[in-house]
Amino acid sequence: MAGPTGARHYYLKDKDIMTDTQITQARVLEALGSVMDPELGKDLVTLNMISDITIEGSNISFRLTLTTSACPLKEEIEGAARSAVEEIPGVGTVIVKTDANVPQSKGLPDKEPIPNVKNTIAVASGKGGVGKSTVAVNLALSLAKTGAKVGLLDTDLYGPSIPMMMGLHEPLLADENERLIPLENYGIKLVSVGFMLDEETPLVWRGPLIMQLVKQFLTGVQWGELDYLVIDLPPGTGDAQLTLVQTIPLSGAIVVSTPQDVALIDARRAIKMFAEVDVPLLGIVENMSYFECPHCHEKTEIFSSGGGAKTSERYNVPLIGKIPLDPVIREGGDSGKPIVEADPESVHSKAFGEIAATVAATLSRLALS
């Protein structure tokens, strides 16, 4: 993974330079400049990944800053950087201090960014009932578990399910400037219209009022500093959804579908909707992909098979995850303790973790390209 942009300060004490073997900051940087980021195709120094170089005798330490703690290539990059420095003649111990700093999304030029929010991720579906909110919740939790600062915004105004899935049923409060204060659970900041209504009260507002509320959720909330804001969009691709997508400054979008043909037809409409408004497609998630018998472990593809892969190939959008159909995922949402939180070592949680890592990597590549 690449490191954040911006100037770096390198610390070196003249008395610590070994003039006989010429171990200098310049030589260390030269060595690290040969290590390439496998995804971005640029070297670590060019990407400003390296800082805080210290030389003490023959021992060298430096800081390697990734764009996400979820980087799947973390060990590979760290090992390559260490090896490159160890090859300098006369070098003894090499210490690599690794951390992460999520880069700021470039965003779209005609959209006003949300203050202090680095990346906004839309989770959408062409139709209801495919598990879009389940994916949004567990994606947000998976990103938070990497150490990132994460918010979750529920714009599914007519069917808000985030309060139940996240186990919160409290009203939203506002500060002295009438800015909403997000609720928090499992380390995630949460805003939903569901916190403003009881479970049986329908929202009967028309379009202009809906958009006013969405704008309030985006710019009139004390989000604070966030690496990622996951936005659960309403299902479908009608005027309301298109208006939302055109209004929200999105870094990228994920489309959720099931393998069955009718769901995929609607998913393709969602893909085209994002393409029309120039929002990058981060990938397709195929939910309820298969059912695995807990006794014999035989997999049964209840809702057909291969649909997500075919859609991925047809529209050149990566298939970034296949989530199995399992009662424990549904039970986690109903109980207010999603599967990633309830059983982080389960195969389902690991699948969501892989999706989160892929999304974080793609956003970093877009931000630094």
ABEGO torsion letter per residue (X at the ends): XBBBBEBBBBBBBAAABBAAAGBBAAAAAAAAAABBBAAAGBBAAAAGABBGBBBBEABBBBBBBBABAABAAAAAAAAAAAAAAAABBGBBBBBBBBBBBBBBBAEBAABBBBBGBABBBBBBBABBGAGAAAAAAAAAAAAAAAGBBBBBBBABAABBAAAAAAGBBBBBBBBAAGBBBBBBBGGBBBBBAAAABBAABBBABBAAAAAAAAAAAAAABBAEBBABBBBBBBBEABAAAAAAAAABBBABBBBBBBABAAAAAAAAAAAAAAAAAGBBBAEBBBBGABBBBAAAGBBBBAAEBGAAAAAAAAAGBBBABBBBBBAAAAAAAAAGBBAAAABAABAAAAAAAAAAAAAAAAAAAAAAX
